[in-house]
């Protein structure tokens, strides 16, 4: 009975809430039939363990009786009473299995378990996609399916997809052994690519050019010059400042390493 209740509530969760609660009479009847069938299958599985067995049709018939009344009065708790009705039907309709019934082979058992696991995961996936929600920083709840659709049209996903295609082209041109290095670079772990985009400078820009561009943008986006959109200007100003600090730090590290390599090369020449 417990497995039947689990299957019933799981099937109920997998159905979109708006269809289950606000759909047409035909849609509601279909949903109630799915929940009843799922509950009956759960009871059927348990009732066929051991020496006794019950026909699925007998269990489904017994489960349909409380389903008709419970869906009209308390649809949220209907799997519980449907499981009770199915369990009562098992008590009166159970019979012993034939002694000569052959056992299922290992391959067939593994196939059945795999299919059952796939169905369970599919049902959970349907529940998460249709009924789960995420909460934004402003406290607004958004359905997971809507947030997924927005994610696949977001700049972050489009940029990631673009990077994957560029990696594929790079691998075909330069060899697949260099793809990992290019992949790490495309992820921009140091933030250099983003900083270059924010400041609008070339990749090989000098420190003087970076500083000049930073001062121009800082004056342009200073919050005191945008009293109507001060918060937006403040965020943009902080982004510009962070980009400048990132590029300046990277430039200094590269100059330090380059100077160190030149020093090591000079020491080597003096020795030989």
PEGIJO-V910205 format. One record per backbone hydrogen bond with DSSP energy under -1.0 kcal/mol. NH is the residue of the N-H (numbers start at 1). CO is the residue of the C=O. If there is no record, write none. Layout:
BEGIN
((NH CO) (NH CO))
END
This chain:
BEGIN
((5 1) (6 2) (7 3) (8 4) (9 5) (10 6) (11 7) (12 8) (13 9) (14 10) (20 16) (21 17) (22 18) (23 19) (28 24) (29 25) (30 26) (31 27) (32 28) (33 29) (34 30) (35 31) (36 32) (37 33) (38 34) (39 35) (40 36) (41 37) (42 38) (43 39) (44 40) (45 41) (46 42) (47 43) (48 44) (49 46) (53 95) (59 55) (60 56) (61 57) (62 58) (63 59) (64 60) (67 63) (68 64) (70 66) (71 67) (73 69) (74 70) (77 74) (81 77) (82 78) (83 79) (84 80) (85 81) (86 82) (87 83) (88 84) (89 85) (90 86) (91 87) (92 88) (93 89) (94 90) (95 53) (97 51) (101 98) (109 105) (110 106) (111 107) (112 108) (113 109) (114 110) (115 111) (116 112) (117 113) (118 114) (119 115) (120 116) (121 117) (122 118) (123 119) (124 120) (125 121) (126 122) (127 123) (128 124) (129 125) (130 126) (131 127) (132 127) (134 142) (136 140) (139 136) (142 134) (144 132) (147 143) (148 144) (149 145) (150 146) (151 147) (152 148) (154 151) (158 154) (159 155) (160 156) (161 157) (162 158) (163 159) (164 160) (165 161) (166 162) (167 163) (168 164) (169 165) (170 166) (171 167) (172 168) (173 169) (174 170) (175 171) (178 175) (182 178) (183 179) (184 180) (185 181) (186 182) (187 183) (188 185) (195 191) (196 192) (197 193) (198 194) (199 195) (200 196) (201 196) (205 202) (210 206) (211 207) (212 208) (213 209) (214 210) (215 211) (216 212) (217 213) (218 214) (219 215) (220 216) (221 217) (225 222) (226 223) (233 229) (234 230) (235 231) (236 232) (237 233) (238 234) (239 235) (240 236) (241 237) (242 238) (243 239) (244 240) (245 241) (246 242) (247 243) (248 244) (249 245) (250 246) (251 247) (252 248) (253 249) (254 250) (255 251) (256 252) (257 253) (258 254) (259 255) (260 256) (261 257) (262 258) (263 259) (264 260) (265 261) (266 262) (267 263) (268 264) (269 265) (270 266) (271 267) (272 268))
END
